Every structure is written in structure tokens, then in C-alpha cells.
Amino acid sequence: MNEALIASGRRWLPASVRHAMTHARTRFDLGRVGLASLILPRSCYVQILPNTVRASADGPQTVRRMKRYSRESALAHRNLVADGVRLLMLSKLLEYVRGLSEGDYAEVGTWRGYTAREILADMADGARLYCFDTFEGFDESDVAVEEKWVNDATKRGVFTNTSEAAAREIILDGRQDADRLVMRKGLFPQTFAGLEDHRWRFVHLDVDLYNPTHDALELFYDRLVPGGVVLLHDYDNAWAGVKKAADAFFEDRGIVPVPLCDKAGSAVIIKHRPARAMPKL
């Protein structure tokens, strides 16, 4: 494809902007373009946020991420890349937790591994990523709780199109530091066994249902380092059990999850850090 196809409006991007995006040599402002996403020449996919993203040749995060997705992989994990707010917010949170002094990373609800791949690529030196999933879809007992107590007719048999081996390959994405990735296959929270004394700096929860959301918050939150982050997927959308579990958990602690503006209805919680005296200038 010789032209840049704008995925949202199926119009053509001006050649000058297309050239700048492809080669990253020219400073430009996409604030007036008003697009959500586009596919560029050289089979490259990029997210654009109207009125907020400024890219230049001297170090923008957006330009770095342009090279990460082939056209085929972008279409394969469109739930992630079609949501520019989610992708860029994830990047900013990962940048923030790299500044913390300790803690590993965790994802509960890995499915095929697309978000975990982003986490692994941006982790602090020396940290590990633990991925928890059945890799076989929802457990029947969790679905039964959802239908009875949350009044949610959850679909059975969803998220089964994965496997531990397939997810691991996607997450590593050709990386050579496979020892930094730990896969925990099975029913959560049983797969948490042995990590009771572990400390965490970043936890991504994407489990969709009440029971695993409740269990994950119970196990991870108190083990977060000060300043640690919980990124909660599906907090404010059709998966009603997630919000119900999170609100019940955090209300007792006087904490309010902060909703994000992504399509997935995510929310973020940052654990309290001890106050420090402001330095004099």
C-alpha cells in the first residue's frame, strides 16, 4: 500500500504529513488532523489522539511506538491498538513506575498477551512480569457467581482462543530476556501461591468478573510498594462485576478509583506515598 489509509474515516492523509510520520524527520503537530488511528506505509500502525499528540524527530513516545506494530499484528490485537487513550496512558504509567525503587509487575487476565507485551517492553531493569491466566477462558464457578449475584448474563466459552505457549510467544515478541517473564497458568488465586512475600510496583487487572477482581485486589493491593499502580480494565463498562468488586474493596479504604477516558472504561489507583518535605530552591 503506497498511501496512508486513515482507518477511522477511510480518507487519505496528505503526503507531507505521511512523509513526516514515516521518516520522523520533520516536526509536526497532529492537533488539527482530528484522527483516531491510521495505517502507514511500510506496514506500520500508529495511534493518534486529536488535539493532544505532538510528534517530532527528537524523541516522542508516539514515534517510537510506530515501529512496534506490523499491519498484521495491529489488526490481530485491534482491541488494544484501536484505543489510543488506553495505549498512551499505559505508556505513561509504565514510565512513572520505572522511577520506583523496587517491585515486580503483574497482569491478571493475560488472554493472548498483547498488553503484557507492552508491559514487558517498558519494565524497569531487573524486574519481572508475572502473567496469571487459565489460558482456557472463564472458570465456570466464577461465571455462576456473576450470573447469580451481579445479575450479568456473562457469555460462556469466551476468551478460549488462546494458550500459554501462544501468549508467551506474543509477549516475548522475539526478545532474548525470557527469564524476565513468568507465566502462571491455572485458576487465580490458587496460582498466586508462593508469592505472599512479593512486592509489586505495577498490577494490570483484566479479569472481567467479580470474583477474580475481588481476589486480585485482596492479594495485590496491600503488597504494592508506596506509589505502586493498579490499572483496572473494564471498570466502567458492560462488565458490571469489575466495578462492583472494586468499589466494595476501595470504599472500606477511603479510596476512589480514577476513571480514564479510554474505550475500555479503565480506572487507575496509585497507592499512597509518605509525604516528603518540599526542597528549597
MIMAR-422098 format. One record per residue (C-alpha): residue in one letter; x, y, z. Coordinates in pm, whole numbers, padded with zeros to 5 digits, always signed. Layout:
AXYZ/...
end
This chain:
M+00000+00000+00000/N+00160+00327-00113/E-00074+00563+00066/A-00164+00603+00431/L-00516+00481+00492/I-00698+00655+00774/A-00866+00365+00949/S-01146+00565+01107/G-01265+00779+00816/R-01118+00586+00520/R-00980+00905+00371/W-00626+00975+00256/L-00365+01152+00466/P-00181+01444+00300/A+00154+01336+00159/S+00353+01588+00367/V+00218+01450+00696/R+00253+01094+00571/H+00618+01153+00489/A+00684+01308+00828/M+00517+01022+01013/T+00704+00760+00813/H+01051+00908+00840/A+01020+01108+01166/R+01242+01385+01029/T+01006+01679+01044/R+00844+01844+01347/F+00468+01847+01305/D+00152+01894+01503/L-00133+01647+01456/G-00373+01851+01667/R-00567+01971+01365/V-00581+01641+01183/G-00851+01504+01415/L-00792+01134+01357/A-00808+00830+01580/S-00576+00586+01407/L-00412+00520+01076/I-00209+00262+00887/L+00108+00399+00735/P+00332+00290+00450/R+00585+00019+00536/S+00303-00168+00712/C+00329+00042+01025/Y+00043+00120+01264/V+00024+00424+01493/Q-00223+00577+01736/I-00309+00947+01710/L-00505+01146+01968/P-00672+01461+01835/N-00550+01788+01985/T-00302+01617+02217/V-00026+01435+02032/R+00274+01629+01906/A+00543+01423+01734/S+00892+01533+01642/A+01220+01379+01536/D+01386+01428+01874/G+01218+01178+02099/P+00836+01148+02105/Q+00689+00830+02252/T+00441+00808+01967/V+00710+00784+01704/R+00888+00509+01898/R+00568+00309+01909/M+00510+00346+01537/K+00769+00081+01472/R+00632-00170+01715/Y+00329-00291+01521/S+00315-00454+01183/R-00011-00412+00995/E-00096-00777+01058/S-00033-00767+01432/A-00224-00439+01461/L-00532-00594+01308/A-00491-00905+01524/H-00499-00710+01852/R-00727-00428+01749/N-00888-00412+02094/L-00564-00264+02223/V-00437-00056+01935/A-00779+00082+01841/D-00787+00255+02180/G-00522+00525+02165/V-00603+00668+02509/R-00552+00329+02671/L-00223+00265+02492/L-00074+00603+02571/M-00197+00600+02931/L-00037+00258+02975/S+00288+00401+02843/K+00278+00696+03086/L+00203+00474+03385/L+00487+00238+03295/E+00717+00536+03263/Y+00610+00653+03608/V+00661+00319+03788/R+01009+00280+03641/G+01105+00554+03886/L+01002+00347+04188/S+01283+00182+04381/E+01153-00176+04384/G+00874-00413+04285/D+00781-00651+04007/Y+00497-00632+03753/A+00185-00847+03732/E-00101-00899+03492/V-00407-01099+03591/G-00607-01184+03281/T-00346-01208+03008/W-00554-01377+02736/R-00334-01363+02423/G-00069-01136+02572/Y-00094-00811+02377/T-00099-00580+02679/A+00161-00791+02858/R+00390-00742+02559/E+00371-00365+02612/I+00443-00405+02984/L+00743-00632+02931/A+00892-00393+02676/D+00882-00096+02918/M+00976-00252+03252/A+01237-00130+03497/D+01574-00301+03485/G+01590-00619+03689/A+01212-00652+03734/R+00999-00947+03626/L+00649-00972+03479/Y+00415-01236+03621/C+00120-01329+03396/F-00176-01507+03555/D-00444-01673+03339/T-00623-02001+03286/F-00547-01961+02913/E-00872-02156+02870/G-01135-01886+02924/F-01356-01814+03226/D-01390-02065+03505/E-01745-02196+03539/S-01765-02119+03911/D-01678-01752+03852/V-01938-01726+03576/A-02201-01877+03806/V-02130-01612+04072/E-02157-01341+03809/E-02495-01461+03690/K-02636-01502+04040/W-02504-01200+04230/V-02413-00943+03969/N-02718-01014+03751/D-02495-01034+03446/A-02569-01292+03180/T-02199-01341+03109/K-02120-01529+02793/R-01974-01871+02850/G-01690-02001+02644/V-01530-01661+02569/F-01155-01589+02565/T-01078-01952+02493/N-00890-01877+02172/T-00550-01871+02339/S-00291-02094+02503/E+00002-02041+02737/A+00253-02114+02461/A+00086-01878+02211/A+00060-01597+02465/R+00421-01640+02569/E+00537-01608+02210/I+00336-01288+02159/I+00457-01135+02486/L+00824-01205+02420/D+00797-01080+02062/G+01143-01209+01977/R+01307-01073+02293/Q+01607-01257+02436/D+01536-01191+02807/A+01275-01464+02851/D+01380-01511+03214/R+01201-01183+03297/L+00863-01336+03205/V+00690-01575+03445/M+00372-01747+03325/R+00131-01871+03595/K-00127-02092+03427/G-00433-02202+03622/L-00719-02070+03830/F-00647-01749+04022/P-00595-01701+04319/Q-00451-02052+04355/T-00174-01956+04113/F-00063-01679+04348/A+00076-01938+04589/G+00439-01877+04680/L+00424-01501+04615/E+00290-01396+04952/D+00609-01206+05040/H+00645-01048+04696/R+00632-00672+04634/W+00474-00513+04328/R+00509-00178+04153/F+00252-00227+03873/V-00052-00454+03850/H-00281-00474+03547/L-00615-00641+03622/D-00822-00756+03325/V-01032-01041+03457/D-01383-00912+03369/L-01568-01081+03658/Y-01645-01008+04023/N-01471-01298+04196/P-01127-01276+04033/T-01131-00894+04057/H-01204-00913+04429/D-00942-01182+04487/A-00675-00996+04289/L-00729-00670+04478/E-00715-00854+04810/L-00384-01016+04720/F-00205-00738+04533/Y-00307-00403+04678/D-00153-00438+05023/R+00163-00574+04860/L+00209-00272+04634/V+00512-00059+04710/P+00434+00305+04802/G+00347+00479+04478/G+00261+00148+04310/V-00013+00138+04046/V-00319-00077+03985/L-00459-00037+03634/L-00810-00179+03635/H-00953-00272+03296/D-01332-00273+03235/Y-01408-00069+03547/D-01677+00141+03381/N-01833-00060+03100/A-02054-00363+03045/W-01859-00593+03280/A-02055-00487+03587/G-01882-00726+03826/V-01549-00544+03796/K-01682-00211+03921/K-01889-00375+04192/A-01589-00562+04330/A-01353-00265+04305/D-01592-00018+04466/A-01659-00255+04755/F-01287-00312+04809/F-01174+00051+04794/E-01469+00206+04978/D-01352+00049+05304/R-01012+00209+05250/G-01140+00555+05164/I-01001+00530+04811/V-01174+00632+04488/P-01057+00469+04162/V-00996+00736+03898/P-01177+00653+03571/L-00984+00700+03248/C-01129+00813+02916/D-01042+00503+02715/K-01294+00288+02533/A-01242+00003+02780/G-01358+00208+03079/S-01034+00157+03271/A-00954+00309+03610/V-00627+00372+03789/I-00534+00361+04158/I-00196+00484+04284/K-00100+00376+04634/H-00028+00647+04888/R+00334+00755+04925/P+00464+00908+05251/A+00480+01286+05238/R+00821+01446+05196/A+00928+01799+05274/M+00942+02021+04969/P+01305+02106+04893/K+01408+02471+04898/L+01524+02617+04567/
end
